Each structure stands twice: as structure tokens, then as C-alpha cells.
């Protein structure tokens, strides 16, 4: 059959078969691969990689973390064990130079979280000291800066244009193997549930991502950065073909604030929200389960000023569809205080819009409210963030119960002075702010996981 008479798909299949047979024969005879087959050049990703690889760096981190054996708090065993103290740690990851003139490098927060010294190694073997411009744990983004001439930078793409099935390349330093390149496709978009404590909108890819790839580049075939490699699903710690990257549009927004302010100032709409379940959709005569169901509107908030009310279903922000509560949280959380947004919502079966000027999400340093102001079940107890900033820090990060009055709801539910709340409804909490947010969004009850002495306790708060 003449190839010129084949359909496009058939022609591609026959060409691939022909190329495969030629390569197989050449390899079997120990010959080098030909540069082309007939007038068809062999495909290669080398030109793209050669162009962008110099912008991918290796990041080496040395620092220390607070460490303590739980038994050190035991009255008996504690006398034989050393007190809580700091332990030296070393780790490695990857980063991407995105601004050669200013020496800015994008990476993951978790790569540099415990860093006291950071060294950046370039493809040309230069080793540079790096400083942290700022970081954001909620989005797992950090920005570093180095001082050097002749840096390469990677152009930023548009992650909104990605489609499932697009070819992508991952470049990083897995297992300390510098400048390793893997290829694959975009396997999914808008993935959530990977890091429930943060802002999520992950790109899923089957390009191999392994430990050490964190902070590295996910690029398209035009050599543009479209994601920061961040996490994998694995039972062994190795790659099983399910990796996740932070979309570059989200990373760009966070980076801009970090460079401007040293951190991220997040907008606050002032609503507690939940999913639009089939029961909610039926009760409110909604056509589908798209949107975020408003369960509470904070007094004095941007939402109250805009006229939003309990029972509204928010379906869009600035014309962008909100598929669910996670999408709304991400969208608002990446905007700045003072930004004006148009909120589309359904009330009494009618689609309505309102303009809201966002407030500012409080930081942990600015929180003084007790948990009892959210849930009366916590009445009778006082709390504080437990970390190394406290002189009596015991090595367990979380929410410390500083006082519980006997006979109060908190005491009757099982809380005790000295407890450290580490999880709320299976979500890891390290600060009072994180605990308050989860409890404030809870529908009927929360389950607290508490570190008490050398054991763990589960407490149900209805």
C-alpha cells in the first residue's frame, strides 16, 4: 500500500512502524541511530531541553528542627531521656530561575521550610548562596534570591491554556541526580484533596516525579514553565505515574505578592461555605450541584456589605465559574485585600450579581479570639499556638490547651490542660488560626486528635 494514499492516522501508524523496524535493526547490529528516516527527521525533545535546562537549579538546605521523644514528658522515663532540643537536618530539592536580572528563583515552601543555610547549584556547576525573599505555606510556594551574572531564566506560560493530554516535561534533581528530564502528559487538571490545609488547584501528570523533584519545572513543548512540581502519590516514596504540580498562574500570583510584601496578604470575603449536595440542590430548586453554598455570613464582612445571605449559592467570581467550595476558596485567597470582585450567586432560583470589596484574612499574629467564640462546646478552655516560639514548647506543634475549668463543656468533652491538638477532623493543624478556620466551617461536629503525654486521644466535639 502506498503511504501517500493512507489517511492521516494510518500514515502516522505506518511511519511509526517503519521507524521502529529501522531502529530495532540498527540497535541489533550495534549501529548508531540515523538522524532521519527518508525525508522524515527523528523527533527529539533535546532542543527544548537544551534551551531551558540552565534555568533549573539544585537546592541544598541545611537547618534544624525541634525534636523530642514523647517519653521525655513521662514522669518516670523523662528522667533518663534528654530534654527537647534542636536536631540538624539536611535536604535537597529543585528550583526554577524566573527572573535572571534580579536572581529570583521559584521553589516549594516545603523545600526550604527548615532552612538556615541554602546553596543553589547551577547547571554550569556554580554554587551560590541564596536568601529567602519570602514564602507561603498555604500555597507551598517560596521565592529565593541569588546574586550572579549570566543567569538563565525560564519564560512563564499560561496554565489556564492547559488541556488534559498535552505533552509536558519535568526537569529537576530527583534523588540528587542533577538535571534529570522526564516526559509525559497532563493527566488531570484542578486536582484537590492533596493538601487540604492549603490552596489547591493541582496539575496531575504522569511525567516521573520523585523525591528531589520538588520545586522543579513542569514545562510545555514550547519551553514555557507551566507548573512547579510539588507532590506524588506513592506507597513506596517512588514514582507510580501520579505526580502533581502547582499551576504557574497560581505561582506567579503568589510570587508577585512575596516580592512586593515579603509574604502573601489574602483577600477575605467573609462567608462560611459548603458543597451544594444533591439534597441542597433539591431543597433550593437548583439545576445542578455547581457552586458554594453559603452557611454563614460574618458580621461587618465584605459579603455582608455586598448583600450576600445564608442560603445563597455562589456560582461565579468575576465571570469565572466556581465548581465548588474549593474553587471559591482558591480564587478569593489569591486575591488581595481591597480588590473589588463581582460575585454571581443564585437566590430564590434567580441568578444575581453583587460587587464586593475584599477584606483581609487575619494572620496568626493578629488572632486573639478563643475557640469558644466559634463553638460553645469549647467554653471553659483557653488555647495558644504551640511551637518553638514558646519557652515551654514540648516539641509537638499544634494548639496547646493552656487551661480547662472542671465542670465546663470543654472539660466534659474530654479536653485537659496540657493537651496539644494536632488534627481537627483529620486535618493537620499547627496554629490556632488553622484550628479556628476548620472548626468555623464544620457543620455539626469535629473530631480532635490530641497528643497527651506519650499517647494520642480522639475527642468528639458535637
VEXMIDREN-807233 format. One record per residue (C-alpha): residue in three letters; x, y, z; residue number from 1. Coordinates in steps of 0.5 Angstrom, whole numbers, padded with zeros to 4 digits. Example, Ala and Ser with C-alpha at 12.3 -4.5 7.8 and 13.67 -1.06 7.14 Angstrom:
% VEXMIDREN-807233
ALA, 0025, -0009, 0016, 1
SER, 0027, -0002, 0014, 2
END
This chain:
% VEXMIDREN-807233
UNK, 0000, 0000, 0000, 1
UNK, 0003, 0007, -0002, 2
UNK, 0003, 0011, 0004, 3
UNK, 0001, 0017, 0001, 4
UNK, -0006, 0014, 0000, 5
UNK, -0007, 0013, 0007, 6
UNK, -0011, 0017, 0012, 7
UNK, -0007, 0022, 0017, 8
UNK, -0008, 0017, 0022, 9
UNK, -0006, 0011, 0018, 10
UNK, 0000, 0014, 0015, 11
UNK, 0003, 0016, 0022, 12
UNK, 0002, 0009, 0024, 13
UNK, 0006, 0006, 0018, 14
UNK, 0011, 0011, 0019, 15
UNK, 0012, 0009, 0027, 16
UNK, 0012, 0002, 0025, 17
UNK, 0018, 0004, 0019, 18
UNK, 0022, 0008, 0024, 19
UNK, 0021, 0002, 0030, 20
UNK, 0024, -0003, 0025, 21
UNK, 0029, 0001, 0023, 22
UNK, 0031, 0003, 0030, 23
UNK, 0031, -0004, 0032, 24
UNK, 0035, -0007, 0026, 25
UNK, 0040, -0001, 0028, 26
UNK, 0041, -0003, 0035, 27
UNK, 0041, -0010, 0034, 28
UNK, 0047, -0009, 0030, 29
UNK, 0050, -0004, 0034, 30
UNK, 0050, 0002, 0030, 31
UNK, 0048, 0009, 0032, 32
UNK, 0042, 0012, 0030, 33
UNK, 0040, 0015, 0024, 34
UNK, 0039, 0023, 0024, 35
UNK, 0033, 0021, 0020, 36
UNK, 0029, 0016, 0016, 37
UNK, 0028, 0018, 0009, 38
UNK, 0026, 0025, 0009, 39
UNK, 0023, 0025, 0016, 40
UNK, 0027, 0027, 0022, 41
UNK, 0027, 0023, 0028, 42
UNK, 0023, 0027, 0033, 43
UNK, 0027, 0030, 0039, 44
UNK, 0026, 0034, 0045, 45
UNK, 0033, 0036, 0046, 46
UNK, 0033, 0043, 0043, 47
UNK, 0027, 0045, 0048, 48
UNK, 0031, 0042, 0054, 49
UNK, 0038, 0045, 0052, 50
UNK, 0034, 0052, 0052, 51
UNK, 0031, 0051, 0059, 52
UNK, 0035, 0047, 0063, 53
UNK, 0040, 0052, 0065, 54
UNK, 0034, 0056, 0069, 55
UNK, 0033, 0049, 0073, 56
UNK, 0037, 0049, 0080, 57
UNK, 0039, 0044, 0085, 58
UNK, 0038, 0047, 0092, 59
UNK, 0041, 0044, 0098, 60
UNK, 0039, 0046, 0105, 61
UNK, 0042, 0045, 0112, 62
UNK, 0038, 0047, 0118, 63
UNK, 0035, 0045, 0125, 64
UNK, 0028, 0042, 0127, 65
UNK, 0026, 0042, 0134, 66
UNK, 0026, 0034, 0136, 67
UNK, 0023, 0031, 0143, 68
UNK, 0022, 0024, 0145, 69
UNK, 0015, 0023, 0147, 70
UNK, 0017, 0019, 0153, 71
UNK, 0021, 0025, 0155, 72
UNK, 0015, 0028, 0158, 73
UNK, 0013, 0022, 0162, 74
UNK, 0015, 0023, 0170, 75
UNK, 0019, 0016, 0170, 76
UNK, 0022, 0016, 0163, 77
UNK, 0023, 0023, 0163, 78
UNK, 0029, 0023, 0168, 79
UNK, 0033, 0018, 0163, 80
UNK, 0032, 0022, 0157, 81
UNK, 0035, 0028, 0154, 82
UNK, 0030, 0035, 0154, 83
UNK, 0027, 0037, 0148, 84
UNK, 0032, 0040, 0143, 85
UNK, 0034, 0042, 0136, 86
UNK, 0037, 0037, 0131, 87
UNK, 0041, 0038, 0125, 88
UNK, 0037, 0037, 0118, 89
UNK, 0040, 0037, 0111, 90
UNK, 0035, 0036, 0105, 91
UNK, 0035, 0038, 0097, 92
UNK, 0030, 0040, 0092, 93
UNK, 0030, 0044, 0086, 94
UNK, 0028, 0051, 0084, 95
UNK, 0027, 0055, 0077, 96
UNK, 0030, 0062, 0076, 97
UNK, 0025, 0066, 0073, 98
UNK, 0028, 0073, 0074, 99
UNK, 0035, 0073, 0072, 100
UNK, 0036, 0080, 0073, 101
UNK, 0034, 0080, 0080, 102
UNK, 0036, 0073, 0081, 103
UNK, 0029, 0071, 0083, 104
UNK, 0028, 0063, 0084, 105
UNK, 0021, 0060, 0085, 106
UNK, 0021, 0053, 0089, 107
UNK, 0017, 0050, 0094, 108
UNK, 0016, 0052, 0101, 109
UNK, 0017, 0045, 0104, 110
UNK, 0024, 0045, 0101, 111
UNK, 0026, 0051, 0105, 112
UNK, 0022, 0051, 0111, 113
UNK, 0027, 0049, 0116, 114
UNK, 0033, 0052, 0112, 115
UNK, 0038, 0056, 0116, 116
UNK, 0043, 0056, 0110, 117
UNK, 0041, 0055, 0103, 118
UNK, 0046, 0053, 0097, 119
UNK, 0044, 0054, 0090, 120
UNK, 0048, 0050, 0085, 121
UNK, 0047, 0052, 0077, 122
UNK, 0048, 0047, 0071, 123
UNK, 0055, 0050, 0070, 124
UNK, 0057, 0048, 0077, 125
UNK, 0057, 0055, 0080, 126
UNK, 0055, 0054, 0087, 127
UNK, 0051, 0060, 0090, 128
UNK, 0049, 0062, 0097, 129
UNK, 0041, 0064, 0097, 130
UNK, 0037, 0068, 0101, 131
UNK, 0029, 0067, 0102, 132
UNK, 0025, 0073, 0100, 133
UNK, 0019, 0070, 0103, 134
UNK, 0015, 0064, 0103, 135
UNK, 0007, 0062, 0103, 136
UNK, 0006, 0055, 0107, 137
UNK, -0001, 0055, 0105, 138
UNK, 0000, 0055, 0097, 139
UNK, 0007, 0052, 0098, 140
UNK, 0011, 0057, 0095, 141
UNK, 0017, 0060, 0096, 142
UNK, 0022, 0065, 0093, 143
UNK, 0029, 0065, 0094, 144
UNK, 0035, 0070, 0091, 145
UNK, 0042, 0070, 0089, 146
UNK, 0047, 0075, 0086, 147
UNK, 0050, 0072, 0080, 148
UNK, 0052, 0075, 0073, 149
UNK, 0050, 0071, 0067, 150
UNK, 0044, 0067, 0070, 151
UNK, 0039, 0064, 0065, 152
UNK, 0031, 0065, 0066, 153
UNK, 0025, 0061, 0064, 154
UNK, 0019, 0064, 0061, 155
UNK, 0013, 0063, 0064, 156
UNK, 0007, 0060, 0060, 157
UNK, 0000, 0060, 0062, 158
UNK, -0003, 0054, 0066, 159
UNK, -0010, 0056, 0064, 160
UNK, -0009, 0054, 0057, 161
UNK, -0007, 0047, 0059, 162
UNK, -0011, 0041, 0057, 163
UNK, -0011, 0034, 0059, 164
UNK, -0007, 0030, 0054, 165
UNK, -0002, 0036, 0053, 166
UNK, 0005, 0034, 0053, 167
UNK, 0010, 0036, 0059, 168
UNK, 0017, 0035, 0061, 169
UNK, 0019, 0035, 0068, 170
UNK, 0026, 0038, 0070, 171
UNK, 0029, 0037, 0077, 172
UNK, 0034, 0034, 0081, 173
UNK, 0031, 0027, 0084, 174
UNK, 0035, 0023, 0089, 175
UNK, 0040, 0028, 0088, 176
UNK, 0041, 0026, 0081, 177
UNK, 0042, 0033, 0078, 178
UNK, 0038, 0036, 0072, 179
UNK, 0034, 0030, 0070, 180
UNK, 0029, 0030, 0065, 181
UNK, 0022, 0026, 0065, 182
UNK, 0017, 0027, 0060, 183
UNK, 0009, 0025, 0060, 184
UNK, 0002, 0028, 0059, 185
UNK, -0002, 0032, 0063, 186
UNK, -0007, 0027, 0066, 187
UNK, -0012, 0032, 0070, 188
UNK, -0013, 0039, 0072, 189
UNK, -0016, 0042, 0078, 190
UNK, -0014, 0037, 0083, 191
UNK, -0016, 0038, 0090, 192
UNK, -0015, 0034, 0097, 193
UNK, -0008, 0033, 0096, 194
UNK, -0006, 0038, 0101, 195
UNK, -0013, 0040, 0105, 196
UNK, -0009, 0045, 0109, 197
UNK, -0007, 0050, 0103, 198
UNK, -0010, 0053, 0097, 199
UNK, -0010, 0047, 0092, 200
UNK, -0011, 0047, 0084, 201
UNK, -0006, 0042, 0082, 202
UNK, -0004, 0040, 0075, 203
UNK, -0003, 0032, 0075, 204
UNK, 0002, 0029, 0071, 205
UNK, 0005, 0022, 0069, 206
UNK, 0012, 0025, 0068, 207
UNK, 0016, 0022, 0073, 208
UNK, 0017, 0026, 0079, 209
UNK, 0021, 0023, 0085, 210
UNK, 0024, 0026, 0092, 211
UNK, 0028, 0032, 0090, 212
UNK, 0024, 0034, 0084, 213
UNK, 0020, 0039, 0089, 214
UNK, 0021, 0046, 0087, 215
UNK, 0023, 0044, 0080, 216
UNK, 0020, 0046, 0073, 217
UNK, 0014, 0043, 0069, 218
UNK, 0014, 0045, 0062, 219
UNK, 0011, 0045, 0056, 220
UNK, 0014, 0043, 0049, 221
UNK, 0015, 0051, 0048, 222
UNK, 0020, 0051, 0053, 223
UNK, 0015, 0055, 0058, 224
UNK, 0014, 0054, 0065, 225
UNK, 0007, 0052, 0067, 226
UNK, 0008, 0049, 0074, 227
UNK, 0012, 0048, 0080, 228
UNK, 0013, 0040, 0081, 229
UNK, 0011, 0039, 0088, 230
UNK, 0008, 0032, 0090, 231
UNK, 0007, 0025, 0089, 232
UNK, 0002, 0019, 0090, 233
UNK, 0006, 0014, 0092, 234
UNK, 0006, 0008, 0097, 235
UNK, 0014, 0007, 0097, 236
UNK, 0017, 0014, 0096, 237
UNK, 0018, 0013, 0089, 238
UNK, 0014, 0015, 0082, 239
UNK, 0008, 0011, 0080, 240
UNK, 0006, 0016, 0075, 241
UNK, 0002, 0020, 0079, 242
UNK, 0005, 0027, 0080, 243
UNK, 0002, 0034, 0082, 244
UNK, 0005, 0041, 0080, 245
UNK, 0002, 0048, 0082, 246
UNK, 0000, 0052, 0076, 247
UNK, 0004, 0057, 0074, 248
UNK, -0001, 0062, 0074, 249
UNK, -0002, 0061, 0082, 250
UNK, 0005, 0061, 0083, 251
UNK, 0006, 0068, 0079, 252
UNK, 0001, 0071, 0083, 253
UNK, 0004, 0069, 0090, 254
UNK, 0011, 0070, 0088, 255
UNK, 0009, 0077, 0086, 256
UNK, 0006, 0079, 0093, 257
UNK, 0012, 0075, 0096, 258
UNK, 0017, 0080, 0092, 259
UNK, 0012, 0086, 0094, 260
UNK, 0011, 0085, 0101, 261
UNK, 0015, 0079, 0104, 262
UNK, 0009, 0075, 0104, 263
UNK, 0002, 0074, 0102, 264
UNK, -0004, 0078, 0104, 265
UNK, -0010, 0075, 0102, 266
UNK, -0017, 0077, 0101, 267
UNK, -0023, 0076, 0105, 268
UNK, -0030, 0075, 0103, 269
UNK, -0033, 0073, 0110, 270
UNK, -0037, 0067, 0109, 271
UNK, -0037, 0060, 0111, 272
UNK, -0039, 0055, 0105, 273
UNK, -0040, 0048, 0104, 274
UNK, -0042, 0044, 0098, 275
UNK, -0048, 0044, 0094, 276
UNK, -0050, 0037, 0096, 277
UNK, -0056, 0034, 0092, 278
UNK, -0060, 0035, 0098, 279
UNK, -0059, 0042, 0098, 280
UNK, -0060, 0043, 0090, 281
UNK, -0067, 0039, 0091, 282
UNK, -0069, 0044, 0097, 283
UNK, -0067, 0050, 0094, 284
UNK, -0069, 0048, 0087, 285
UNK, -0062, 0048, 0084, 286
UNK, -0061, 0046, 0077, 287
UNK, -0054, 0042, 0079, 288
UNK, -0049, 0042, 0085, 289
UNK, -0045, 0047, 0082, 290
UNK, -0042, 0053, 0087, 291
UNK, -0041, 0054, 0094, 292
UNK, -0047, 0054, 0099, 293
UNK, -0047, 0060, 0104, 294
UNK, -0048, 0057, 0111, 295
UNK, -0046, 0064, 0115, 296
UNK, -0044, 0071, 0113, 297
UNK, -0039, 0074, 0118, 298
UNK, -0042, 0081, 0121, 299
UNK, -0038, 0087, 0118, 300
UNK, -0035, 0083, 0112, 301
UNK, -0035, 0084, 0105, 302
UNK, -0040, 0079, 0104, 303
UNK, -0045, 0083, 0108, 304
UNK, -0044, 0089, 0105, 305
UNK, -0045, 0086, 0098, 306
UNK, -0052, 0084, 0101, 307
UNK, -0050, 0076, 0101, 308
UNK, -0054, 0072, 0106, 309
UNK, -0054, 0065, 0108, 310
UNK, -0057, 0060, 0103, 311
UNK, -0054, 0064, 0097, 312
UNK, -0050, 0059, 0092, 313
UNK, -0044, 0063, 0090, 314
UNK, -0043, 0060, 0083, 315
UNK, -0038, 0065, 0080, 316
UNK, -0033, 0071, 0081, 317
UNK, -0031, 0076, 0076, 318
UNK, -0035, 0071, 0071, 319
UNK, -0030, 0065, 0073, 320
UNK, -0035, 0059, 0075, 321
UNK, -0034, 0057, 0082, 322
UNK, -0035, 0049, 0081, 323
UNK, -0035, 0048, 0089, 324
UNK, -0032, 0051, 0096, 325
UNK, -0025, 0049, 0094, 326
UNK, -0025, 0054, 0088, 327
UNK, -0028, 0060, 0091, 328
UNK, -0023, 0059, 0097, 329
UNK, -0017, 0059, 0092, 330
UNK, -0020, 0065, 0088, 331
UNK, -0021, 0069, 0094, 332
UNK, -0015, 0067, 0097, 333
UNK, -0011, 0069, 0091, 334
UNK, -0014, 0076, 0091, 335
UNK, -0011, 0082, 0095, 336
UNK, -0015, 0086, 0101, 337
UNK, -0018, 0092, 0097, 338
UNK, -0019, 0088, 0091, 339
UNK, -0026, 0089, 0088, 340
UNK, -0030, 0083, 0085, 341
UNK, -0036, 0081, 0082, 342
UNK, -0040, 0075, 0086, 343
UNK, -0045, 0071, 0082, 344
UNK, -0050, 0068, 0086, 345
UNK, -0057, 0064, 0086, 346
UNK, -0062, 0066, 0091, 347
UNK, -0069, 0064, 0090, 348
UNK, -0068, 0061, 0084, 349
UNK, -0065, 0068, 0081, 350
UNK, -0058, 0069, 0078, 351
UNK, -0056, 0075, 0081, 352
UNK, -0049, 0079, 0082, 353
UNK, -0046, 0084, 0087, 354
UNK, -0040, 0087, 0088, 355
UNK, -0035, 0086, 0094, 356
UNK, -0029, 0090, 0096, 357
UNK, -0025, 0084, 0100, 358
UNK, -0023, 0085, 0107, 359
UNK, -0016, 0082, 0109, 360
UNK, -0015, 0075, 0112, 361
UNK, -0012, 0075, 0119, 362
UNK, -0006, 0073, 0121, 363
UNK, -0004, 0068, 0126, 364
UNK, 0000, 0074, 0130, 365
UNK, -0007, 0078, 0130, 366
UNK, -0011, 0073, 0133, 367
UNK, -0014, 0074, 0140, 368
UNK, -0020, 0070, 0140, 369
UNK, -0021, 0064, 0144, 370
UNK, -0024, 0058, 0140, 371
UNK, -0030, 0059, 0145, 372
UNK, -0032, 0065, 0140, 373
UNK, -0033, 0060, 0135, 374
UNK, -0036, 0054, 0138, 375
UNK, -0039, 0054, 0145, 376
UNK, -0037, 0047, 0146, 377
UNK, -0030, 0050, 0148, 378
UNK, -0033, 0054, 0153, 379
UNK, -0028, 0054, 0159, 380
UNK, -0022, 0053, 0156, 381
UNK, -0016, 0057, 0153, 382
UNK, -0011, 0056, 0148, 383
UNK, -0005, 0058, 0145, 384
UNK, -0001, 0056, 0139, 385
UNK, 0005, 0051, 0141, 386
UNK, 0011, 0052, 0137, 387
UNK, 0018, 0053, 0139, 388
UNK, 0017, 0061, 0140, 389
UNK, 0014, 0059, 0147, 390
UNK, 0019, 0058, 0152, 391
UNK, 0015, 0051, 0155, 392
UNK, 0015, 0048, 0148, 393
UNK, 0015, 0041, 0148, 394
UNK, 0017, 0039, 0141, 395
UNK, 0010, 0038, 0139, 396
UNK, 0007, 0043, 0134, 397
UNK, -0001, 0045, 0135, 398
UNK, -0006, 0048, 0139, 399
UNK, -0004, 0048, 0146, 400
UNK, -0009, 0047, 0151, 401
UNK, -0007, 0052, 0157, 402
UNK, -0013, 0052, 0162, 403
UNK, -0019, 0048, 0163, 404
UNK, -0024, 0049, 0168, 405
UNK, -0027, 0043, 0171, 406
UNK, -0035, 0042, 0170, 407
UNK, -0035, 0046, 0164, 408
UNK, -0037, 0044, 0157, 409
UNK, -0029, 0043, 0155, 410
UNK, -0028, 0039, 0161, 411
UNK, -0034, 0035, 0160, 412
UNK, -0032, 0033, 0153, 413
UNK, -0025, 0031, 0155, 414
UNK, -0020, 0037, 0154, 415
UNK, -0015, 0037, 0159, 416
UNK, -0010, 0043, 0161, 417
UNK, -0003, 0041, 0157, 418
UNK, -0006, 0037, 0151, 419
UNK, -0004, 0039, 0144, 420
UNK, -0009, 0039, 0139, 421
UNK, -0005, 0036, 0133, 422
UNK, -0011, 0035, 0128, 423
UNK, -0018, 0037, 0127, 424
UNK, -0023, 0033, 0123, 425
UNK, -0016, 0029, 0121, 426
UNK, -0013, 0036, 0118, 427
UNK, -0006, 0037, 0121, 428
UNK, -0007, 0044, 0125, 429
UNK, 0000, 0048, 0127, 430
UNK, -0003, 0054, 0129, 431
UNK, -0009, 0057, 0133, 432
UNK, -0012, 0060, 0126, 433
UNK, -0012, 0054, 0123, 434
UNK, -0016, 0050, 0128, 435
UNK, -0021, 0056, 0128, 436
UNK, -0022, 0056, 0121, 437
UNK, -0023, 0049, 0120, 438
UNK, -0028, 0049, 0127, 439
UNK, -0031, 0055, 0124, 440
UNK, -0033, 0051, 0117, 441
UNK, -0035, 0045, 0121, 442
UNK, -0043, 0043, 0120, 443
UNK, -0045, 0039, 0126, 444
UNK, -0038, 0036, 0130, 445
UNK, -0031, 0036, 0130, 446
UNK, -0026, 0030, 0132, 447
UNK, -0020, 0033, 0135, 448
UNK, -0013, 0029, 0135, 449
UNK, -0010, 0030, 0142, 450
UNK, -0003, 0029, 0144, 451
UNK, -0003, 0028, 0151, 452
UNK, 0004, 0025, 0155, 453
UNK, 0006, 0020, 0151, 454
UNK, -0001, 0018, 0148, 455
UNK, -0006, 0020, 0143, 456
UNK, -0013, 0021, 0144, 457
UNK, -0019, 0023, 0140, 458
UNK, -0024, 0027, 0142, 459
UNK, -0031, 0029, 0139, 460
UNK, -0034, 0036, 0140, 461
UNK, -0041, 0036, 0137, 462
END
